[in-house]
Amino acid sequence: MHSADHRRTDPASGEEGAGVVLDAGDGRTVVTSPPPSVLGDGPVSVESLRHNKVNAAVFGIWRVRGPRRSAVVKVARPPGIETSRYWPTSGDPAHWNYWRREVSAYESGLAATAYRDAGIVAPEPLKIHARADGLVEVWLANVEGSEGFAWSVPRIARFARELGAGQARWAGRVPETAWLSRGFLAQYLAEGPALSVDVRDADWDHPSVRVWPDRLRAGLRRLWTGRERVLAAARSAPRTLCHLDLWPANLIDDAGRSTLLDWSFTGEGAVGEDLANLVVDSFSDGLMDIGLLPEVAQAATDGYLEGLRDGGWSGSDADLRGAVAACGAAKYSWLGPAVLGRAVRDDLGTSSYNSDGSAAESAARLTPLLTLIAEWAETAGS
């Protein structure tokens, strides 16, 4: 954390008043428009927050603390300013990584109301400022509380039930809103992290991944080569309004209330798609004890089903579990091969979250999670 000069003005915005210097940590800086008045008049401190730094749609995210209140400012970046091979952005509102989607989610009130009746809220938007340089500042109330990685299994299950109830109300009637993502999963697989996979046939027998049983390696390989079939199964599942980036880093317990962050991908998706994402991404980076995986997977699925029933969803348990399996296997069809390739090259990758000490350690730790993904693939018919 460091102090920022609250007396600066923003030459890009043309606004009179005090701005805040934001440092992206890689030589890039930006001076914001004046912070929301609720922060108070006086010096501020700025803390850069962990995020996916290779996402081309995000310039950076910071927590700004003022005399009276604190806020989080996320700076959205349009296409053309900087590109990323695995996380490209777009000016197409239906694109999976449309750069202005989260801005629209807060401007329209959808983030605040999407699942509110089920008990899930979003941070309060304090200010949205479109700058002359093309960037957009989104100032949000800083939500204090425990991040999802610190949640107990019953707390995760409670959230899953809330999510099920919220998504049941959108089942079969996703809004036609132009900026909501459409066909997210297929686009994500075509343009996203799957492009990082670099494996050869011989790599599947490399000593670095002999910790994986033969059946697991065969299942992951079969999933990777047959991912289009699993994707087709996922796309055939009933549709609802999804968040599409649901993992513990985007969850905060605010005095018992579930707050959901980062609405950048939200749009049409499958019933159960967010649940599969939550289960996998709770453990993929080593930020939650992998030993909790079976308990979390069962409790979250049971809770989600209960919520769907509470919300009036009439589909079968088998259909829901099949959708979870298809969506989870499809979205993470690249994970096993990517981990394999990194283990062979002894490369930990560029994740801002990975807590492992080596690529081999990562491969060993992820064995139970990759086993679940392979089992999902078998259920989905890869």
N, C-alpha and C positions, 0 to 999 in steps of 0.2 A: 504494500500500500504506500502511496506517496501523496504529497500535497499537490494541489493544482492551483494555478493562478486564477482566482475567481474574478480578477479585474480585466481579463482579456475580452475582446469582442470578436465576433465571428465575421471575418471578411467575406466568406463565401455566402453567408445568409443575408448579409446586408442589414441585419437587425442591430439596433442599438442595445447596449446592455452588456452584462458580463457573460463570458463564455468559459468553458472548461476545456483544458487541453487533455486530449485522449491519446495515449501512446499505444500503438498496436504491438510494440515490442520487436518489430522487424524493420525499423527505420521509418515506418509510416506514422504520421500523427495527424490529428484533425482537431480543430477548435470548434466546439459545439456552439449552437445558438444559446441564449441565456437559459439556464435550467428552470424548471417549473418553480413558481414562487413559493410553493408549499415547502420547499427544502429550506427556506429561510435565507436571509440576506447576510452573507458573510463568507468566510473561507470554506472551501470544501476539500474533501480528500477523495482520491480516486483509486479504485482497486480493479485491476483487470481480472475478468472471470474466465474460468476454463470453458472452452467450447471447441467445436470442430473447426480448426483454423484453415483447413483446405477447402471449406465450402465457399465457393465463389460468390455466393449471395450475401455473405456476412463480412463486413469490414472489421467488426469487433464488438465485444460486449464488456461493459464496465459497471461497477457499483459506485455511485456517487453519493457521498454522505455530506449533508449540509448541517447547519446549526439546529434545525428543527426536525428534519426528516431525511430519509435516504431514498434513493431511486436507483433503478437499473436502466441504463441506456444501451440499446442495441442499435447499431448503425447498419442499415441495409444498403447493399451495393448493387447497382444495376449491371446488366451484362455489358461487356466491352471495356470495363475498367481493368479487370483482371480475370483471368481464366484459370480453370482447374480441370485436369484430365478426368478425375473421378467424381468431382462434385460440381459440374457445370451449372450455371444458372441460365435463365431465359426471360425474355420479355413476353412470352406466350402465357397468358393467365392460366391455361390448363396444364402447363408443364409441371412435372413433378417437383421441380425446384424453382418455380416462378419467384423471382427476387422480391416482389412486393406483396406476396400473399399474407404474411403475418401482419403487415401494415393494414391491409384490408380487413383482416379478421378483427383487429382492434377498432378500426374506424367504424365498421358496420355494427359492432356489438356482438358478432357471432361468437367470439371467444368467450365473452362473458355469459352468454345465454345458452350455448349449445347443450350443455349437460347440467345446467344450474338446478333444474327441478329435481335432479337425482343427487344433488349434493356436491357437485364438482364445479369449481369456479376458476376464473383466470385472474391474473394480476390486474389491478386497476390502471388503465392508461392515463397518464398525467399530461402528456403532451406528445403530439406527432408533428414533426417539422420536416418538410421537403426543402432541401437545400438547393442553392443555385448550382452547386457542383454535381448534382445528380444523386447524391447520397440522401437517405431519409433517416432521421433520428426518431426512434421510438422510445419515449421515456415512460417507464412503468414503475408503479409503487413497488418498493423492495419488500418482498414477503419474507418475514422472519419465521423460522420454524425448522423442523427436522426434514432433511432431504430424504428422498425415497430409499436411498441405500441404507439408511439407519432404521427403516421401518421393520416392525416385527412381521412374521408371517400372517397373523390375524389382521394386522393393519393393511397389508397388501390385499388380503382376501376381501376386506371391507371396501377398499377402493375398487376392486374388480367387480363387486356387486353393484356399486354406484355406476360404474362404467356400463355394465350390462343394462341397467335400468335406463340410463341416458341414451344408449344406442338403440334400445328397443323402440324408442319413440320415433327414431328416424328410419327404421327398417322399411325398405321399399319406397321411401319418399325423400331421397336425398335432394336438397334444394338445387335448382338449376342455375344457381349463382355462377357467373362466368369465371370468377377467379378461384373457385374450388378446384383442386386437382382431380383429374380424371385418368383412370388407368395408371395410377401411381406405380403399382408393383411392377408392371411390365416395363415402364420407362426407367424405373430405378435399376432394374436388372440389366437393361440395355446400356445405360449411361453412367451408372454409379460404381460402387466398389467392386462389382464383379469384374470390371476391367483390370483390376489389380492382380487377378489370378495369373500366375506364371508357373505352370507345372508341366512336366513331361511324364510319359508313361512310367519310366523307370523310377521316378520320384516316389511313387506310391509304396515302394519297397525300401526306401532310404532308411538307414539306421536311426535317423532322428525321429521317425514316427513309428518305429517298431513297437512303441508303447501302446499304439492303437491295435486292438485285436484285428485279425484278418477280416472278420465279418464286418467290422466297422469301416475299415479302409475300403472294402468292396462296396458297402452301402453308400459311402460318401462319393465314391467314384461314379457309381451308378446314378446317384442323384444329380451330380454335376453334368453328366452327359445326357440325362433325361429331364433336365430342369424345365423344358418347355411343356412336357406333359403335366408336371406338378403345377406349373403356372396356370395351365388351362383349368385344372381342378380348382385352383384358388379363385379364378375369375368366374367360375360357375356358381360360387357360393352366394347366398342372399346378400344384398347390398345395404349399407347404412352409411351414416356420416361418421367418418373416422378421423382420429387425430394424426395417425400415421408416423409419429415419432415418439411413441409412448415407452419411456424407460425411466428408471428411478431418478436420473439426473433432472428430469422435467417434472418431478413431483415434490411438493412440499406440504407437510402437515402444519397448517396454520391454526394453532389452538383447536385441533380436532377437525378442522375443515380441510378437505382435499383441494389443493390448488394445482392446476395443470399449466405448465409453461410451454413456450415455443410452439406456436401454431403455424409454422412455416410450410408444412406439408398437407395440412388438413383438407379433406375432400372425400370423394366417394371411395369406399372400400368394402371389404367383406365383413360380415358379422364374424367376430372372432379374430380378425386380422390384428387389431391393436393388442388383444390379449396375448397372442403368440409373440408379438414384438416385446411386450413387457416381460414375459418369461425368459426369452433368450437374452435380451439386453440387460437383465438384472445381473447376469453372470459373465457376459462375454469379455469384460475388461478386468475381471478379478477384483471388483469393488464390493462384491458380496460373496459370502462363503459358499463355494460351489456345493458343499455338503447339504445346503438347504434346497437345492434344485428340485428334488422329488416332492418335497413338502410344499414349496411355493407353486410348482406347476399344478398340483392337485387342488390346493386351496384356492388359487386364483381362478382355475377353471370352474370349480364348483360355485364359487362366489359369483362369477360372471353369469353362469347359467341361472342362478337364483335371481340375479338382477334382471336378466332378460324376461324371466317369467313374471317378475314384479311389474315390468314395463309393458306386459301384454303380448310378448312375442310367443308365437304358437308353433315354432319349428321344433323338431325332435332333438333330443340330446345327442343322438348319433350324428345328425346333420351338423350340429355345432362342433362337436369334437372332430369331425371330418374336415370342417372348414378351418379350424385351428391348425390341424396337422398340415393341410395343403398350403395355407398361407405361411406358416412357420418354415416349412421345408423349402418352399419357393423362395421366400425372401432371403434365407440364409443358405441357399444352395451353393453359394460361392465361399462360405466361411471355411469349411473343411479344406478345400483346395488352397485357399489363401494362406491358412495356417501351415499347411503342408509346405507350400512354396517358401514361406518365410523360414520355416525350420530347416529346410535344405540349404538355404542361403545364409542361415544364421542372422536373420534380419527381423527385428522386432516391429518394423513398420513405423508409421508416422502418427499413430493415434495419440491424442492429447490425454487419454484416460488410462491407457494400458498400464497396469501395475506390475507386470511380470518382469523378471530380471533378465530373461533370455528367451529366444524363440523356442528352444527346446522345452523350457519350463512352461511356456504358454501352451504348447502342444499337449503336454502331459496334463496340465490343469484343466484344459477344455474337453478332455475325454468324455466325461459324463454328459456335457452339453451337446457335443457332436453326436453322441449316441442317441440322445433324444431327437435331434434333428433327423438322423438317419431312420429312426423308428417312425417319425412323422411321415417321412418320404414313403416308407413301406405302406403306411395306412393310406396315403394319398395315391399310391399306385405308380411310383416312379419306375 
